[in-house]
Amino acid sequence: MKRSISLRLSAMFAAVSLVVFTLTGAGLFLLMQHQLFNELRETLDTRARIAGLIVSHAPDVKKWAFVQEKLRDLSPSDSRMHYYVEGPDPRFRFGAPIVGKITGDVGPNHQLVRPAGCDYDMIVTSMMVPASGDRPEVKLVVASDCIRTESMLRRFGIALGVLIALSTIAVALLSRAVTRFGLAPLTRLSREAAQLSPSNRRQRLCDGELPEELHELATSFNGALERLDTAYERLESFNADVAHELRTPVSILIGQTQVALTRDRSVAQLQQTLQSNLEEFERLRVIVNDMLFLSRSDRGERATELTEVSLRGEVERMLEFLEMPLEEAQLNVQVHGDARAWVNTSLIGRAMSNLFVNAIQHSPPATVLKATIAPQDGFVEIAVSNPGEPLDPVVREHIFDRFYRIQEARSNSHENHGLGLSIVKAVAEMHGGTVFVRSANGVNTFGFSVAVRGGDTTGSAPVTPDVTRQGRAGLPLHVSS
């Protein structure tokens, strides 16, 4: 069952109002009750003092008849006031005692008594009148009924209850209108959100005139839409690039196979065709593997099986595998610095390999490449520098994008499908780092950083003498870039 926020807020406002009104009404009722009984008690005390003076001026039986007459005059016909004098001498008595149940106290020497057969209380006070002449000490009891006071309190309580009920209903109705008005921006946001569609991915919620609380919600929602749109664009671009990259080897395979089937060919010619097809299949395999790797990185996969190693040692180990490509390109490599970090050696080796292959492909012969390892505030930067033409800022901004090539048509385009630097970026992110590219003074530097993850972040490890490696003959090595 769906619950309305407006209805819930109205109900809560009404409940709070009911509690506040009830407490206020109870306070007013108690205050009025206290005030009325105070006035009643003061009136009773005044009448008791008057009656006490009358009794005290009757020292003998002759004057006691005058006292009885006065007390009868003080007792109204409606029996609202009651006087009773009790003493050891029967000649000095007056009235009848009040018989009933004591229901409470309303002050010192004042009690509430409920007479038998009555539905109202009487307030009773008593005083001792000292002996005088023939009259012994007597006890004077004065009582007054509370029927008017109790009736007034009853009517006041009923009026308060009715006012509290009506006020609570009024608050509920007004709060319903107020909450609807206050939640109008939220209703507008809901309508705008319902109008969002895949056909207009750039549409966003209007957050210009929203209250502070909803403004933050709309901003967060728009941010989520922006991230989804970016991810969708990347997915579209990725799919288009993949289709473009796979189309070429597939077209080559289809073309070569169709040509081979048009006429009879010798075993040698068929072997040559199969060899060419195998190269294209190998290229397809590399593309698919790289795409799967990047897909895992996009899902936020982090590097596992971390080992604390010397990154300089990993660079030197990678250079041993790249001796043949370095020798063919007539390039030398200098390694500077060292640091230790917790990394996945396989992933780091793949990223380093792609950086070196990128430098080899874009460096003129007989030049020197420089590999630099430098700690930077909890991270370690690994960079490869090579001489070359300055890179345009636009190129530097997209150089690590997937399938991005500076030159679409170049001599090695059949060997490079544009994922090498993207893989470097993915490896860096899986190790909590980032990538960077610098171009200055005729030198281009590509690199990435990794988090030390428990290694030495205060400085580099003991630096060994710079090593210059020169390519020499070795086994052929296939490296994807």
Helices and strands as residue ranges (DSSP letters): H 5-56, H 61-74, E 81-86, G 90-92, E 100-107, E 110-115, E 122-129, E 138-145, H 147-182, H 184-194, G 198-200, H 212-262, H 267-298, E 307-310, H 311-321, H 323-328, E 331-336, E 340-343, H 345-361, E 367-376, E 379-387, H 393-398, H 420-430, E 435-440, E 443-451, E 467-470
